[in-house]
């Protein structure tokens, strides 16, 4: 119940904030304002909570913070200000002055003293600051999509000022502490669910639903929990909002030892991933994100370029440049063929697999076509199977992603497998209907993960296929070839049916006779009355 209340409060605040901007711009744009402002509020409150610990103050924190950093108030003890600033900067890697705090800006709004320049300057100062181990690149361009001068906010400065003021007030009602540090992820998921259809830009492709992330995270970290070396590096070549990276990090024994690596083509989403990792307290030294085209130019190429876990939910059947020059690319050259120009699924897979450490595990979300399409894709699939790289195929229910209703799958790959077979799991029928989408429950997820760990045949659900069996199927991995979910119709007892029909015929005959008798009586009575 408490979780539902938190979600309801967040959704209500987001809806109110979106209501301010809806009609002024499409959903893909106002989403950027909402998420950027939520993140700035988070950074502001992080400063205040850090100061509270430093000063041992648990009330009137904004007041004391302003006093500690006001040189006019503390002329007799400037060392106190210097110590406070140093502590916050060393703890967080950034500093927000008292007047620039989100709470301070809210007070200005309430007192009708707020100007857009106040917020613009605050965001500019944060983006361009360089403190301690953090370089200017860590925050550079982070709020580029929060365009406070855009005419879409209003034609006049007063209208733009009012739009941002109303938006900030609505977002101020969100309880940032109630979401276990994942308020940005929760907000993003809600905005996609509600407004992706309005934007027409497939916003959902940048976010992997948490249920799917949970499955991948539990599987890629499983073998490491069985005594192998601990995972210390994770890579997502299509990082999106960063949710999949973070979910894997939450399933390792010591998340503080993890270094996170990811690349994203869309600049707006790249910035969102940076925000998301910072919001989850990932240190600047452990955050390695790049804004670029994963297939066009390999990244990373510097050490480390092999990772303990590779996870990915790339855009399905995307276009890419598969010119012959790609055949010499180390990522693709060992497979004798390139993914088709209009279907880059195997190109993304091979890129991720190339960056997988020898003892690592890779999990990737793909459309079902990769399992059975022929030509170049058939050659790549056969090479992966002959080399014993594909570990498991997990069929997911349809309509669980915001960007597409098609059924998808999770493919698990390893460079050094412990078995010479492939596990097939058909989880396509295990879900709970939730409004306009299907949803995997905790029990559904647990069943999938346990089936992967046990690696046993389960009637109508899982099958361990030998390489001979797969070869006999001409290396076609279509799940129904291996997991028979057909439910036979119950046998019909024709003799019983015949007997039932006879009884019905007899009942009809008796009813007809009774009706005719009643009809005759009515006719007779009518004739007597006329006489």
Kinemage of the C-alpha trace (Angstrom):
@kinemage 1
@onewidth
@group {chain A} dominant
@subgroup {mainchain}
@vectorlist {calphas} color= white
{ca unk a 1} P 0.000 0.000 0.000
{ca unk a 2} L 2.832 2.391 0.903
{ca unk a 3} L 4.505 1.766 -2.457
{ca unk a 4} L 1.261 2.532 -4.275
{ca unk a 5} L 0.833 5.748 -2.307
{ca unk a 6} L 4.373 6.856 -3.259
{ca unk a 7} L 3.710 6.096 -6.896
{ca unk a 8} L 0.372 7.898 -6.782
{ca unk a 9} L 1.966 11.008 -5.255
{ca unk a 10} L 4.707 11.069 -7.890
{ca unk a 11} L 2.274 10.543 -10.737
{ca unk a 12} L -0.063 13.244 -9.449
{ca unk a 13} L 2.777 15.779 -9.245
{ca unk a 14} L 4.099 14.859 -12.680
{ca unk a 15} L 0.635 15.112 -14.182
{ca unk a 16} L 0.168 18.577 -12.673
{ca unk a 17} L 3.572 19.702 -13.941
{ca unk a 18} L 2.918 18.264 -17.401
{ca unk a 19} L -0.461 19.986 -17.442
{ca unk a 20} L 1.353 23.329 -17.361
{ca unk a 21} L 3.367 22.522 -20.477
{ca unk a 22} L 0.925 20.293 -22.350
{ca unk a 23} L -0.364 22.180 -25.368
{ca unk a 24} L 2.725 24.391 -25.503
{ca unk a 25} L 4.948 21.602 -26.861
{ca unk a 26} L 4.814 17.891 -27.560
{ca unk a 27} L 5.486 15.253 -24.922
{ca unk a 28} L 9.056 14.493 -26.037
{ca unk a 29} L 9.962 18.099 -25.233
{ca unk a 30} L 8.159 18.772 -21.963
{ca unk a 31} L 9.495 15.474 -20.641
{ca unk a 32} L 12.964 17.037 -20.843
{ca unk a 33} L 11.933 20.039 -18.746
{ca unk a 34} L 10.326 17.861 -16.075
{ca unk a 35} L 13.242 15.452 -15.727
{ca unk a 36} L 15.853 18.216 -15.807
{ca unk a 37} L 14.100 20.189 -13.076
{ca unk a 38} L 13.553 17.079 -10.929
{ca unk a 39} L 17.269 16.360 -11.186
{ca unk a 40} L 18.239 19.913 -10.237
{ca unk a 41} L 15.958 19.682 -7.230
{ca unk a 42} L 17.636 16.400 -6.288
{ca unk a 43} L 21.087 17.991 -6.513
{ca unk a 44} L 19.913 20.892 -4.345
{ca unk a 45} L 18.510 18.635 -1.654
{ca unk a 46} L 21.678 16.560 -1.760
{ca unk a 47} L 23.638 19.698 -0.870
{ca unk a 48} L 21.321 20.431 2.069
{ca unk a 49} L 21.417 16.869 3.410
{ca unk a 50} L 25.228 16.827 3.171
{ca unk a 51} L 25.416 20.163 4.993
{ca unk a 52} L 23.025 18.847 7.659
{ca unk a 53} L 25.405 15.963 8.403
{ca unk a 54} L 28.412 18.303 8.449
{ca unk a 55} L 26.850 20.890 10.747
{ca unk a 56} L 24.875 18.450 12.907
{ca unk a 57} L 21.655 20.349 12.176
{ca unk a 58} L 18.318 18.637 11.541
{ca unk a 59} L 15.988 21.668 11.431
{ca unk a 60} L 15.892 25.001 9.557
{ca unk a 61} L 18.619 23.608 7.321
{ca unk a 62} L 18.146 26.181 4.552
{ca unk a 63} L 18.447 29.021 7.080
{ca unk a 64} L 21.673 27.739 8.632
{ca unk a 65} L 23.131 26.834 5.240
{ca unk a 66} L 22.598 30.425 4.061
{ca unk a 67} L 24.221 31.744 7.243
{ca unk a 68} L 27.236 29.439 7.016
{ca unk a 69} L 27.906 30.522 3.429
{ca unk a 70} L 27.152 34.229 3.922
{ca unk a 71} L 30.493 36.069 4.335
{ca unk a 72} L 28.717 39.112 5.782
{ca unk a 73} L 27.158 36.998 8.534
{ca unk a 74} L 30.347 35.157 9.461
{ca unk a 75} L 33.012 37.860 9.133
{ca unk a 76} L 34.503 36.796 12.457
{ca unk a 77} L 34.886 33.191 11.370
{ca unk a 78} L 35.546 32.888 7.645
{ca unk a 79} L 37.215 29.538 8.319
{ca unk a 80} L 33.795 28.075 9.085
{ca unk a 81} L 32.549 29.007 5.631
{ca unk a 82} L 35.677 27.644 3.968
{ca unk a 83} L 35.411 24.368 5.887
{ca unk a 84} L 31.736 24.018 4.973
{ca unk a 85} L 32.369 24.640 1.304
{ca unk a 86} L 35.311 22.245 1.271
{ca unk a 87} L 33.308 19.468 2.947
{ca unk a 88} L 30.382 19.752 0.522
{ca unk a 89} L 32.625 19.976 -2.530
{ca unk a 90} L 34.699 16.971 -1.464
{ca unk a 91} L 31.590 14.951 -0.610
{ca unk a 92} L 29.532 15.762 -3.720
{ca unk a 93} L 31.926 17.156 -6.296
{ca unk a 94} L 29.770 20.252 -6.720
{ca unk a 95} L 28.357 23.171 -4.743
{ca unk a 96} L 25.104 25.099 -5.101
{ca unk a 97} L 25.006 28.507 -3.460
{ca unk a 98} L 22.119 29.226 -1.027
{ca unk a 99} L 20.301 31.607 -3.402
{ca unk a 100} L 20.457 29.045 -6.212
{ca unk a 101} L 18.968 26.107 -4.278
{ca unk a 102} L 15.711 24.748 -5.664
{ca unk a 103} L 14.006 25.537 -2.335
{ca unk a 104} L 15.289 29.134 -2.524
{ca unk a 105} L 13.904 29.515 -6.024
{ca unk a 106} L 10.557 28.144 -4.812
{ca unk a 107} L 10.461 30.802 -2.088
{ca unk a 108} L 11.107 33.468 -4.728
{ca unk a 109} L 8.253 32.078 -6.804
{ca unk a 110} L 5.884 32.178 -3.833
{ca unk a 111} L 6.937 35.764 -3.066
{ca unk a 112} L 6.575 36.799 -6.729
{ca unk a 113} L 10.306 37.583 -6.924
{ca unk a 114} L 11.393 34.804 -9.273
{ca unk a 115} L 13.020 35.567 -12.625
{ca unk a 116} L 14.011 33.031 -15.274
{ca unk a 117} L 17.543 34.403 -15.157
{ca unk a 118} L 17.821 33.086 -11.582
{ca unk a 119} L 17.295 29.522 -12.753
{ca unk a 120} L 19.278 29.975 -15.965
{ca unk a 121} L 22.301 31.229 -14.024
{ca unk a 122} L 22.034 28.402 -11.492
{ca unk a 123} L 22.014 25.744 -14.234
{ca unk a 124} L 24.866 27.480 -16.089
{ca unk a 125} L 27.025 27.670 -12.971
{ca unk a 126} L 26.511 23.996 -12.229
{ca unk a 127} L 27.268 22.870 -15.787
{ca unk a 128} L 30.508 24.861 -15.919
{ca unk a 129} L 31.898 24.188 -12.467
{ca unk a 130} L 35.083 22.171 -11.931
{ca unk a 131} L 35.692 20.809 -8.444
{ca unk a 132} L 38.194 18.276 -7.125
{ca unk a 133} L 38.248 15.029 -9.095
{ca unk a 134} L 35.285 16.079 -11.203
{ca unk a 135} L 36.069 17.680 -14.556
{ca unk a 136} L 33.919 20.205 -16.384
{ca unk a 137} L 32.856 17.400 -18.738
{ca unk a 138} L 30.936 15.625 -15.996
{ca unk a 139} L 28.214 18.291 -15.922
{ca unk a 140} L 28.784 19.873 -19.361
{ca unk a 141} L 25.557 20.203 -21.352
{ca unk a 142} L 23.590 18.358 -18.707
{ca unk a 143} L 20.674 20.802 -18.824
{ca unk a 144} L 20.902 21.631 -22.532
{ca unk a 145} L 17.311 20.491 -23.104
{ca unk a 146} L 15.918 22.808 -20.434
{ca unk a 147} L 15.649 25.722 -22.872
{ca unk a 148} L 14.325 28.591 -20.770
{ca unk a 149} L 14.308 30.986 -23.716
{ca unk a 150} L 12.117 28.816 -25.924
{ca unk a 151} L 9.037 30.557 -27.309
{ca unk a 152} L 7.172 27.309 -26.750
{ca unk a 153} L 7.058 28.237 -23.079
{ca unk a 154} L 5.333 31.490 -24.042
{ca unk a 155} L 5.700 34.404 -26.400
{ca unk a 156} L 6.670 36.856 -23.696
{ca unk a 157} L 9.187 36.722 -20.864
{ca unk a 158} L 6.330 36.961 -18.393
{ca unk a 159} L 4.559 33.954 -19.919
{ca unk a 160} L 7.762 31.881 -19.909
{ca unk a 161} L 8.456 32.906 -16.340
{ca unk a 162} L 4.955 31.827 -15.293
{ca unk a 163} L 5.172 28.476 -17.110
{ca unk a 164} L 8.447 27.525 -15.418
{ca unk a 165} L 7.245 28.823 -12.038
{ca unk a 166} L 4.082 26.695 -12.175
{ca unk a 167} L 6.078 23.663 -13.307
{ca unk a 168} L 8.590 24.019 -10.459
{ca unk a 169} L 5.804 24.397 -7.890
{ca unk a 170} L 4.141 21.191 -9.110
{ca unk a 171} L 7.429 19.266 -9.001
{ca unk a 172} L 8.132 20.581 -5.499
{ca unk a 173} L 5.393 18.275 -4.184
{ca unk a 174} L 7.382 15.140 -5.079
{ca unk a 175} L 8.875 13.327 -2.092
{ca unk a 176} L 12.369 12.563 -3.377
{ca unk a 177} L 13.222 10.393 -0.363
{ca unk a 178} L 10.289 8.037 -0.888
{ca unk a 179} L 11.625 6.337 -4.026
{ca unk a 180} L 14.843 4.804 -2.742
{ca unk a 181} L 16.925 7.040 -4.980
{ca unk a 182} L 15.073 5.981 -8.129
{ca unk a 183} L 12.687 8.904 -8.484
{ca unk a 184} L 14.156 9.828 -11.881
{ca unk a 185} L 13.665 6.293 -13.184
{ca unk a 186} L 10.131 6.141 -11.781
{ca unk a 187} L 9.325 9.544 -13.246
{ca unk a 188} L 10.761 8.589 -16.631
{ca unk a 189} L 8.792 5.339 -16.752
{ca unk a 190} L 5.567 7.121 -15.840
{ca unk a 191} L 6.088 9.883 -18.399
{ca unk a 192} L 6.765 7.346 -21.133
{ca unk a 193} L 3.690 5.317 -20.225
{ca unk a 194} L 1.425 8.365 -20.209
{ca unk a 195} L 2.835 10.529 -22.939
{ca unk a 196} L 4.903 8.461 -25.401
{ca unk a 197} L 1.909 8.089 -27.675
{ca unk a 198} L 1.516 11.886 -27.678
{ca unk a 199} L 5.113 12.483 -28.705
{ca unk a 200} L 5.103 10.141 -31.685
{ca unk a 201} L 8.832 9.599 -31.132
{ca unk a 202} L 8.916 6.158 -29.555
{ca unk a 203} L 10.239 7.471 -26.259
{ca unk a 204} L 9.904 4.003 -24.799
{ca unk a 205} L 12.841 2.718 -26.812
{ca unk a 206} L 15.142 4.505 -24.368
{ca unk a 207} L 13.827 2.696 -21.324
{ca unk a 208} L 13.886 -0.997 -20.427
{ca unk a 209} L 10.982 -1.931 -18.131
{ca unk a 210} L 12.178 -2.827 -14.675
{ca unk a 211} L 10.791 -6.370 -14.896
{ca unk a 212} L 12.952 -7.124 -17.939
{ca unk a 213} L 15.950 -5.430 -16.329
{ca unk a 214} L 15.494 -7.608 -13.250
{ca unk a 215} L 15.622 -10.807 -15.300
{ca unk a 216} L 18.775 -9.782 -17.161
{ca unk a 217} L 20.458 -8.457 -14.004
{ca unk a 218} L 19.825 -11.628 -12.005
{ca unk a 219} L 21.056 -13.863 -14.813
{ca unk a 220} L 24.253 -12.011 -15.781
{ca unk a 221} L 25.278 -11.813 -12.126
{ca unk a 222} L 24.324 -15.418 -11.305
{ca unk a 223} L 27.483 -17.301 -12.241
{ca unk a 224} L 29.640 -14.752 -10.452
{ca unk a 225} L 27.712 -15.442 -7.270
{ca unk a 226} L 28.620 -19.116 -7.616
{ca unk a 227} L 32.304 -18.557 -6.794
{ca unk a 228} L 33.695 -16.852 -9.879
{ca unk a 229} L 35.426 -13.491 -9.676
{ca unk a 230} L 33.102 -10.670 -8.706
{ca unk a 231} L 31.682 -8.369 -11.360
{ca unk a 232} L 33.526 -5.071 -11.388
{ca unk a 233} L 32.582 -3.634 -14.772
{ca unk a 234} L 29.297 -3.387 -16.686
{ca unk a 235} L 28.769 -2.182 -20.251
{ca unk a 236} L 25.593 -1.172 -22.119
{ca unk a 237} L 26.273 -0.135 -25.746
{ca unk a 238} L 22.713 1.239 -26.110
{ca unk a 239} L 22.493 2.698 -22.645
{ca unk a 240} L 19.300 4.732 -22.997
{ca unk a 241} L 18.315 6.125 -19.609
{ca unk a 242} L 20.869 3.932 -17.808
{ca unk a 243} L 18.230 1.900 -15.973
{ca unk a 244} L 19.561 -1.467 -17.154
{ca unk a 245} L 23.127 -0.638 -16.082
{ca unk a 246} L 21.944 0.449 -12.653
{ca unk a 247} L 19.775 -2.612 -12.148
{ca unk a 248} L 22.746 -4.905 -12.748
{ca unk a 249} L 24.775 -2.858 -10.263
{ca unk a 250} L 22.100 -3.370 -7.630
{ca unk a 251} L 22.398 -7.154 -7.930
{ca unk a 252} L 26.134 -7.447 -7.267
{ca unk a 253} L 27.636 -8.052 -3.859
{ca unk a 254} L 29.397 -4.696 -3.622
{ca unk a 255} L 27.932 -1.999 -5.957
{ca unk a 256} L 30.552 0.538 -4.834
{ca unk a 257} L 33.227 -1.452 -6.711
{ca unk a 258} L 31.433 -1.301 -10.051
{ca unk a 259} L 32.481 0.867 -12.972
{ca unk a 260} L 29.637 1.707 -15.359
{ca unk a 261} L 30.212 2.086 -19.101
{ca unk a 262} L 27.658 2.990 -21.757
{ca unk a 263} L 27.139 4.694 -25.080
{ca unk a 264} L 24.023 6.456 -26.372
{ca unk a 265} L 23.341 8.073 -29.745
{ca unk a 266} L 20.497 10.366 -28.652
{ca unk a 267} L 21.994 13.377 -26.841
{ca unk a 268} L 18.904 14.052 -24.747
{ca unk a 269} L 18.822 10.471 -23.532
{ca unk a 270} L 22.589 10.484 -22.999
{ca unk a 271} L 22.097 13.392 -20.585
{ca unk a 272} L 19.297 11.517 -18.862
{ca unk a 273} L 21.601 8.532 -18.315
{ca unk a 274} L 24.224 10.822 -16.754
{ca unk a 275} L 21.590 12.284 -14.438
{ca unk a 276} L 20.317 8.821 -13.533
{ca unk a 277} L 23.756 7.505 -12.574
{ca unk a 278} L 24.545 10.602 -10.523
{ca unk a 279} L 21.180 10.335 -8.811
{ca unk a 280} L 22.143 6.772 -7.793
{ca unk a 281} L 25.372 8.040 -6.224
{ca unk a 282} L 27.664 6.568 -8.872
{ca unk a 283} L 30.981 8.375 -8.456
{ca unk a 284} L 32.374 10.460 -11.300
{ca unk a 285} L 35.395 8.151 -11.482
{ca unk a 286} L 33.145 5.104 -12.032
{ca unk a 287} L 30.885 6.707 -14.645
{ca unk a 288} L 32.070 6.311 -18.239
{ca unk a 289} L 29.384 7.371 -20.697
{ca unk a 290} L 29.835 8.414 -24.304
{ca unk a 291} L 27.495 10.249 -26.693
{ca unk a 292} L 27.982 8.493 -30.014
{ca unk a 293} L 26.858 5.947 -32.617
{ca unk a 294} L 27.744 2.495 -31.311
{ca unk a 295} L 27.743 0.728 -34.690
{ca unk a 296} L 29.383 3.519 -36.703
{ca unk a 297} L 32.407 3.815 -34.439
{ca unk a 298} L 33.537 1.280 -31.869
{ca unk a 299} L 33.650 2.487 -28.279
{ca unk a 300} L 35.395 2.031 -25.960
{ca unk a 301} L 38.723 1.365 -27.609
{ca unk a 302} L 40.905 2.223 -24.593
{ca unk a 303} L 41.380 0.020 -21.541
{ca unk a 304} L 39.220 -1.396 -20.181
{ca unk a 305} L 37.368 -2.458 -23.312
{ca unk a 306} L 36.302 -5.919 -22.082
{ca unk a 307} L 33.633 -6.118 -19.388
{ca unk a 308} L 32.450 -8.655 -16.821
{ca unk a 309} L 28.835 -8.124 -17.882
{ca unk a 310} L 27.346 -6.716 -21.081
{ca unk a 311} L 23.652 -5.823 -21.155
{ca unk a 312} L 21.647 -4.220 -23.908
{ca unk a 313} L 18.181 -3.369 -25.210
{ca unk a 314} L 19.037 -1.923 -28.644
{ca unk a 315} L 16.508 -0.455 -31.103
{ca unk a 316} L 14.887 -3.341 -32.952
{ca unk a 317} L 15.608 -3.923 -36.649
{ca unk a 318} L 17.309 -0.544 -37.013
{ca unk a 319} L 19.033 0.748 -40.152
{ca unk a 320} L 22.832 0.726 -40.231
{ca unk a 321} L 25.745 1.063 -42.640
{ca unk a 322} L 26.690 -2.508 -43.566
{ca unk a 323} L 29.062 -1.649 -46.395
{ca unk a 324} L 31.783 -4.192 -47.180
{ca unk a 325} L 34.387 -2.215 -45.238
{ca unk a 326} L 32.664 -3.497 -42.099
{ca unk a 327} L 33.867 -7.016 -42.904
{ca unk a 328} L 37.330 -6.043 -41.659
{ca unk a 329} L 35.966 -4.554 -38.423
{ca unk a 330} L 37.215 -6.735 -35.518
{ca unk a 331} L 33.699 -6.777 -34.092
{ca unk a 332} L 32.181 -8.479 -37.156
{ca unk a 333} L 34.969 -10.047 -39.216
{ca unk a 334} L 34.876 -13.542 -37.651
{ca unk a 335} L 31.303 -14.292 -38.741
{ca unk a 336} L 31.614 -14.237 -42.534
{ca unk a 337} L 28.581 -11.986 -43.003
{ca unk a 338} L 27.109 -8.680 -41.892
{ca unk a 339} L 23.682 -8.028 -40.462
{ca unk a 340} L 21.291 -6.719 -43.151
{ca unk a 341} L 21.166 -2.968 -43.741
{ca unk a 342} L 17.577 -2.772 -42.494
{ca unk a 343} L 18.032 -5.120 -39.524
{ca unk a 344} L 20.971 -4.216 -37.282
{ca unk a 345} L 19.991 -6.650 -34.503
{ca unk a 346} L 22.972 -8.968 -34.966
{ca unk a 347} L 25.310 -5.995 -35.440
{ca unk a 348} L 24.400 -4.761 -31.956
{ca unk a 349} L 24.726 -8.290 -30.572
{ca unk a 350} L 28.193 -8.830 -32.064
{ca unk a 351} L 29.371 -5.417 -30.877
{ca unk a 352} L 28.359 -6.219 -27.306
{ca unk a 353} L 29.768 -9.746 -27.487
{ca unk a 354} L 33.101 -8.412 -28.769
{ca unk a 355} L 33.407 -6.346 -25.572
{ca unk a 356} L 32.528 -9.245 -23.244
{ca unk a 357} L 35.282 -10.476 -20.945
{ca unk a 358} L 36.242 -14.147 -21.369
{ca unk a 359} L 34.405 -15.324 -18.243
{ca unk a 360} L 31.567 -12.797 -18.508
{ca unk a 361} L 27.880 -13.062 -19.360
{ca unk a 362} L 25.866 -11.014 -21.834
{ca unk a 363} L 22.114 -10.400 -21.859
{ca unk a 364} L 20.408 -8.690 -24.809
{ca unk a 365} L 16.754 -8.000 -25.689
{ca unk a 366} L 15.897 -8.787 -29.318
{ca unk a 367} L 12.921 -9.351 -31.646
{ca unk a 368} L 12.077 -12.979 -32.474
{ca unk a 369} L 13.244 -12.613 -36.087
{ca unk a 370} L 16.873 -13.169 -35.058
{ca unk a 371} L 15.955 -16.752 -34.144
{ca unk a 372} L 14.871 -17.893 -37.578
{ca unk a 373} L 15.683 -15.374 -40.326
{ca unk a 374} L 18.031 -16.777 -42.954
{ca unk a 375} L 20.686 -15.391 -45.323
{ca unk a 376} L 23.376 -13.363 -43.492
{ca unk a 377} L 21.572 -13.586 -40.159
{ca unk a 378} L 21.379 -17.356 -40.514
{ca unk a 379} L 25.154 -17.535 -41.052
{ca unk a 380} L 25.879 -15.386 -37.997
{ca unk a 381} L 23.480 -17.402 -35.846
{ca unk a 382} L 25.013 -20.699 -36.989
{ca unk a 383} L 28.547 -19.464 -36.253
{ca unk a 384} L 27.518 -18.442 -32.732
{ca unk a 385} L 25.925 -21.859 -32.164
{ca unk a 386} L 28.795 -23.890 -33.610
{ca unk a 387} L 31.187 -21.935 -31.378
{ca unk a 388} L 28.867 -22.661 -28.421
{ca unk a 389} L 28.266 -19.005 -27.554
{ca unk a 390} L 24.481 -18.935 -27.096
{ca unk a 391} L 23.506 -20.011 -23.597
{ca unk a 392} L 19.765 -19.384 -23.353
{ca unk a 393} L 16.736 -18.009 -25.215
{ca unk a 394} L 13.918 -16.583 -23.075
{ca unk a 395} L 10.664 -15.718 -24.842
{ca unk a 396} L 8.834 -12.800 -23.200
{ca unk a 397} L 5.141 -11.830 -23.364
{ca unk a 398} L 3.958 -9.424 -26.048
{ca unk a 399} L 3.131 -5.815 -25.203
{ca unk a 400} L 5.439 -5.312 -22.209
{ca unk a 401} L 7.438 -2.445 -23.768
{ca unk a 402} L 6.121 1.089 -24.178
{ca unk a 403} L 7.588 1.457 -27.669
{ca unk a 404} L 6.283 -1.741 -29.269
{ca unk a 405} L 3.628 -4.379 -28.772
{ca unk a 406} L 5.597 -7.164 -30.460
{ca unk a 407} L 6.831 -10.123 -28.415
{ca unk a 408} L 10.540 -9.991 -27.615
{ca unk a 409} L 13.167 -12.287 -26.155
{ca unk a 410} L 16.230 -12.198 -23.969
{ca unk a 411} L 19.289 -13.944 -25.392
{ca unk a 412} L 22.052 -14.931 -22.979
{ca unk a 413} L 25.557 -15.385 -24.416
{ca unk a 414} L 28.898 -16.500 -22.988
{ca unk a 415} L 32.381 -16.889 -24.421
{ca unk a 416} L 33.078 -19.916 -22.231
{ca unk a 417} L 30.003 -21.996 -21.459
{ca unk a 418} L 29.839 -24.860 -18.993
{ca unk a 419} L 27.385 -26.852 -21.104
{ca unk a 420} L 27.119 -27.742 -24.796
{ca unk a 421} L 23.439 -26.999 -25.222
{ca unk a 422} L 20.918 -24.159 -25.330
{ca unk a 423} L 18.177 -23.569 -22.777
{ca unk a 424} L 14.832 -22.441 -24.179
{ca unk a 425} L 12.257 -20.816 -21.896
{ca unk a 426} L 8.810 -19.858 -23.176
{ca unk a 427} L 7.473 -17.291 -20.716
{ca unk a 428} L 5.193 -15.653 -23.284
{ca unk a 429} L 2.000 -16.722 -21.520
{ca unk a 430} L 3.037 -15.788 -17.982
{ca unk a 431} L 1.999 -12.211 -17.303
{ca unk a 432} L -0.547 -10.003 -15.647
{ca unk a 433} L -2.765 -7.660 -17.645
{ca unk a 434} L -2.184 -4.077 -16.490
{ca unk a 435} L -4.313 -1.388 -18.162
{ca unk a 436} L -2.992 -1.099 -21.728
{ca unk a 437} L 0.072 -3.277 -21.218
{ca unk a 438} L 1.108 -6.682 -19.997
{ca unk a 439} L 3.290 -6.873 -16.916
{ca unk a 440} L 5.619 -9.535 -15.533
{ca unk a 441} L 4.932 -10.149 -11.849
{ca unk a 442} L 7.563 -11.018 -9.254
{ca unk a 443} L 6.428 -14.657 -9.444
{ca unk a 444} L 6.795 -14.632 -13.241
{ca unk a 445} L 10.324 -13.235 -12.930
{ca unk a 446} L 11.261 -15.697 -10.198
{ca unk a 447} L 10.027 -18.600 -12.332
{ca unk a 448} L 12.160 -17.481 -15.295
{ca unk a 449} L 15.321 -16.974 -13.245
{ca unk a 450} L 14.914 -20.246 -11.323
{ca unk a 451} L 14.355 -22.122 -14.586
{ca unk a 452} L 17.562 -20.625 -15.944
{ca unk a 453} L 19.505 -21.668 -12.847
{ca unk a 454} L 18.113 -25.227 -12.743
{ca unk a 455} L 18.490 -25.727 -16.511
{ca unk a 456} L 15.989 -28.568 -16.697
{ca unk a 457} L 13.141 -29.550 -18.989
{ca unk a 458} L 9.771 -28.284 -17.799
{ca unk a 459} L 6.682 -29.422 -19.694
{ca unk a 460} L 5.296 -26.614 -21.866
{ca unk a 461} L 7.729 -24.088 -20.391
{ca unk a 462} L 11.441 -24.974 -20.715
{ca unk a 463} L 13.622 -27.281 -22.786
{ca unk a 464} L 17.363 -27.955 -22.836
{ca unk a 465} L 18.226 -28.576 -26.487
{ca unk a 466} L 21.402 -30.427 -27.460
{ca unk a 467} L 23.519 -29.164 -30.306
{ca unk a 468} L 22.518 -32.227 -32.331
{ca unk a 469} L 18.868 -31.276 -31.901
{ca unk a 470} L 19.580 -27.682 -32.942
{ca unk a 471} L 21.622 -28.857 -35.946
{ca unk a 472} L 18.747 -31.125 -36.962
{ca unk a 473} L 16.573 -28.000 -36.986
{ca unk a 474} L 19.076 -26.350 -39.371
{ca unk a 475} L 20.170 -23.967 -36.596
{ca unk a 476} L 16.712 -22.443 -36.447
{ca unk a 477} L 16.093 -21.293 -32.853
{ca unk a 478} L 12.392 -20.488 -33.117
{ca unk a 479} L 11.124 -21.287 -29.618
{ca unk a 480} L 8.030 -23.382 -30.627
{ca unk a 481} L 10.416 -25.883 -32.262
{ca unk a 482} L 11.787 -26.690 -28.815
{ca unk a 483} L 9.066 -25.835 -26.300
{ca unk a 484} L 5.694 -27.325 -27.177
{ca unk a 485} L 3.006 -25.234 -25.528
{ca unk a 486} L 0.163 -26.796 -27.524
{ca unk a 487} L -2.813 -27.640 -25.364
{ca unk a 488} L -4.745 -30.572 -26.792
{ca unk a 489} L -8.504 -30.248 -26.956
{ca unk a 490} L -10.298 -32.649 -24.586
{ca unk a 491} L -11.490 -35.838 -26.310
{ca unk a 492} L -15.144 -35.865 -27.276
{ca unk a 493} L -17.253 -38.921 -26.319
{ca unk a 494} L -19.341 -39.277 -29.469
{ca unk a 495} L -21.553 -41.924 -27.922
{ca unk a 496} L -22.377 -39.619 -25.047
{ca unk a 497} L -22.998 -36.737 -27.448
{ca unk a 498} L -25.380 -38.952 -29.437
{ca unk a 499} L -27.199 -39.953 -26.271
{ca unk a 500} L -27.448 -36.300 -25.165
{ca unk a 501} L -28.849 -35.305 -28.560
{ca unk a 502} L -31.422 -38.086 -28.318
{ca unk a 503} L -32.480 -36.809 -24.894
{ca unk a 504} L -32.768 -33.312 -26.272
{ca unk a 505} L -34.839 -34.544 -29.222
{ca unk a 506} L -37.149 -36.356 -26.817
{ca unk a 507} L -37.501 -33.228 -24.644
{ca unk a 508} L -38.291 -31.163 -27.741
{ca unk a 509} L -40.911 -33.698 -28.852
{ca unk a 510} L -42.549 -33.732 -25.419
{ca unk a 511} L -42.551 -29.948 -25.265
{ca unk a 512} L -44.062 -29.764 -28.768
{ca unk a 513} L -46.831 -32.198 -27.806
{ca unk a 514} L -47.630 -30.237 -24.659
{ca unk a 515} L -47.690 -26.982 -26.594
{ca unk a 516} L -50.038 -28.427 -29.235
{ca unk a 517} L -52.399 -29.660 -26.506
{ca unk a 518} L -52.519 -26.194 -24.936
{ca unk a 519} L -53.080 -24.650 -28.361
{ca unk a 520} L -56.010 -27.001 -29.012
{ca unk a 521} L -57.599 -26.088 -25.677
{ca unk a 522} L -57.297 -22.382 -26.445
{ca unk a 523} L -58.925 -22.829 -29.879
{ca unk a 524} L -61.758 -24.898 -28.355
{ca unk a 525} L -62.395 -22.334 -25.608
{ca unk a 526} L -62.462 -19.523 -28.151
{ca unk a 527} L -65.054 -21.333 -30.295
{ca unk a 528} L -67.365 -21.947 -27.316
{ca unk a 529} L -67.293 -18.239 -26.378
{ca unk a 530} L -68.334 -17.240 -29.914
{ca unk a 531} L -71.312 -19.638 -29.735
